[in-house]
Amino acid sequence: MTLTTRHSEVDAVFSEYFDIRYGPDPDRLEKELQIEPGEVLVFEFDYPDRPGLSILQSTKKNHSHIPILMVTAQHSEKLAVWAYRNRVFDYLVTPVTQADLIRCHRLLRTVQSVDRRQNERAIIDSQSRIPVEIPVGQRVRDVRLGAALQFVQSNFRRVIRIAEVAEQCDMSSFHFSHEFTEAFSLTFQEFLLRYRILEACKELQHPNVAVANVAYSVGFNDPSYFARIFRRYFSLSPSEYCERIRHGNSKAQLQVLIKQLELPVIESLTGYGHKIDRRQTVLQRRNVGAQ
């Protein structure tokens, strides 16, 4: 169920324990399961969409006795809850760790041994609605750029060069920069800067935290530069922000800051459930300027 083959990890992590058979055509899945159902089904996504999750849902309903693993590059709390409510056996986020793989393998072996000693039982139908933020469909460009957002999420604390991010998206540096700016009305470097500031806001909510330590932690080499960038976006210093959140609702204030940063696909990156269409925001500002 992936649109970008570079995210395919099933063969890399599961081949040691299983004989893998691929079914790249979702429309033929039911016929293939009738011929050779297998002992485990793995649905591998890079960035799930509604059609793909609907296939997983219906497959579990029709083949309730087969354990289903869901492997995904894009993770959110709502997506994980949806998976388990639809009786997915295990939910794994790529890159799959060795510890998760061993745990999953042990669980599957246990289930296999128990199933062989039990009679079949009726399964309660407990399907759950697909989360509203899951898109109706995925465009290839959106999925490829999604790899860049995920890469930043995992590596923002260190130096990130455009060339290595572009490689994650199977693009040249020039092509990636153009596509990213076109999609989000924001250069990649500006996105990286804003994402680091967002992570800094989260860390600054902890009591007695040192501003300089936070600056280094989120990828800034110079605390004074960090303070200038912070003030550019919020018109207050990091220290003033710390003082403010001590006297108010820190989560609500962070939500306000997220809106000010105008980060793309903000839910998948932060879990705070706020998604921004930056192109619409830019158009609104242009209209105000014209008036």
C-alpha positions, 0 to 999 in steps of 0.5 A: 500500500505504499506509493514510494518504494523506498519506504518498503521495510517488510522484506528487510525486517520480517524475512528472517522470521517469515516466508514472505509473499507479496500482493501488490494489487489490492483489488486481487487481495480477496482472490489471493486469500482464498487460494492461499490465506497465509498465517499473517497479513501485513498491510504496509503504508507510507502515508495511509489514505481512506481507500487503503484503510478501508481495504484493511478494515474489510479484509479483517472483517472477512478474515477475522481469524488471520492476524493483521499487522499494520506498518506505517511511516506516518503515525498519529495517536488517532490512527493507532487507536483506529487500528487497534479498535479494528482489531489490528494485531500489532501496529508498527511505525517505520523504521521498525526497531529490533525490539518491536520486531522481536516483540511482534514475532513472539506474540504471533508465535504465542497466538499460533500455538494457542489457536491450534489448541482452540476451537473457532469462536464467534468474533464480535464486529467492532469496526471503527470509523476512519479518522477524519484527518486521513485524506481521501486519496494521496497524491504522489508529490504529497507523499514524497514530500511527507518523507521530508517532514518525517525526516525533520521530525526524527533529525531536527536536533542535528545539522540537516542538509537539503541534499540528504532530505531530497534523497529521502524524497527521490528528488534532486536538491533543486527539484525538491526545493521547488516542490517543497516551496510550491506545496507549502508556500514555505522554503524547506529551511524556513520550515526547519527553522519553524519546526525547531522553534516549535520543539523549543516551545514544548521544552520551555514548558518544563519548569527551571529549564535553561534557555541555552540548553533548549537552544542547543537541544533543538539544533541551534548552535548559538543561544543568542541567535535562537532568542532572536529567531524566537522573538521574530515569530512571537514578539517575546523572548524565550524567557518571557515565554517561560514566564507567561506559561507559568501563569496560564494554560500552557497547552492552550498557549502552545496551540496559539504559537502553532498557529503563528508558526503556520507549519504544514501538516501540523497534526502528523508532526505535533499531535496537537490536531491543528492543520493549516492550509498555508496557501489559503493564508497567503491568499488572505494576506494578499487580499488584505494588502490589496484592500 
